[in-house]
Amino acid sequence: MNKTAISLLSLISIFFSIICSSLFADKSDDTLVIAFKREITNLDYHYGTKTEYLILADMIDDSLFYVENDNLSYVPSLASDYKVVNDVTLDVNLKKGVKFHDGAEMTADDVKEAIEAYASDAEICENLGFDGVEIHGAHGYLIDNFFWEGTNIREDIYGGSIEKRSNFVKEIVEAIRSRETNNFIVGLRFSQWKQHDFDAKLAQTPDELEKVIMPPVNAGLDYLHSSMRRFWESEFPDSKENLAYWTKKISDITTIGVGSVGLDSDFIDMMAPANPTSIDKAIEDISSNKYELIAVGRALISDPNWVIKMKEGRFDELIPYTKESLLTLY
Ligand SMILES: Cc1cc2nc3c(=O)[nH]c(=O)nc-3n(C[C@H](O)[C@H](O)[C@H](O)COP(=O)(O)O)c2cc1C
């Protein structure tokens, strides 16, 4: 095992959204029908174009529900009461005052304001002494809503083609660069998959991926962080290479890969258990300069000594990931 070739980043997300899953609701004001992704896979994801509202996770203030074990136990924190209709559907009465909406297109001023907010936050980080920021453009967050044709139905410079859908993040990177003063590091995390649609893709081919990532890269990114659910899977047909490989090959900037490194089960939700497994593929990829870094999330949450144990080959001492791992802070 080439131990020197591998760099590990601890990845503990502090983002403020909820457990990922798609939801949709009927049109009545106070009753929601919540369904899991497998039931709504074929829905048109454009907000407001269906009889049902599609409510994305980040429109909701806090966890509406969570999944426990494989039995889909629900505890909707925003619900006053709820009824299990079947194993994928709930009828929920919301607490008084909780409101959902089907989304509204951002105005040009809204977009400008959002770009400015990213830039000023980065500036604050630099002033506070941080070395850099990583822009979260993955998993169905705002930037990903612009990236993805499933959610971006704009007809201005921010939508309409794959290149235009990258303009939002390109302008964010430009705005950050125009304010930073001292070689501040700016990275971008992106993904093909969405929290509400694991099968979604921004790019079907390497050529399309180039159109997605090169606008922000050319605007001055230092690195890209490719979020995969299973880093060992190939990204495009006719090639066995993963998204991090293609990201590096196309952009030629420092690339991080993330997604079930060291675990045998992918990130479906943070409650699902996963067992330790080999990282030989990651080591091989990094040793052959396919990309530079991997990020490790759950494996480190369950076992803070993961890096040392991997380095020393103490594989039988690794602690599996379970939802209980989240209860202990090291
Ligand atoms: C407890 C926990 C919370 C997470 N929260 C978020 C989040 O809020 N937003 C997000 O985009 N990803 C979130 N993730 C996903 C991670 O950023 C990462 O993509 C995922 O855990 C894959 O890495 P891993 O397989 O090494 O755990 C979370 C993961 C865990 C385990």
The ligand as a Gaussian input file, in Angstrom:
#p B3LYP/6-31G(d) Opt

LIG

0 1
 C      -24.032000      13.078000       9.347000
 C      -23.926000      13.550000       7.926000
 C      -24.482000      14.759000       7.569000
 C      -24.396000      15.216000       6.253000
 N      -24.953000      16.409000       5.923000
 C      -24.875000      16.845000       4.658000
 C      -25.449000      18.082000       4.300000
 O      -26.041000      18.756000       5.119000
 N      -25.340000      18.497000       3.026000
 C      -24.683000      17.756000       2.090000
 O      -24.590000      18.192000       0.941000
 N      -24.127000      16.571000       2.383000
 C      -24.202000      16.105000       3.638000
 N      -23.652000      14.903000       3.968000
 C      -22.985000      14.113000       2.911000
 C      -21.499000      14.276000       3.003000
 O      -21.155000      15.600000       2.678000
 C      -20.762000      13.323000       2.033000
 O      -21.058000      13.642000       0.694000
 C      -21.164000      11.907000       2.264000
 O      -21.146000      11.607000       3.639000
 C      -20.248000      10.985000       1.487000
 O      -19.024000      10.797000       2.109000
 P      -18.797000       9.418000       2.936000
 O      -19.350000       8.346000       2.046000
 O      -17.318000       9.339000       3.123000
 O      -19.570000       9.554000       4.204000
 C      -23.727000      14.433000       5.274000
 C      -23.160000      13.212000       5.657000
 C      -23.275000      12.762000       6.965000
 C      -22.677000      11.418000       7.330000

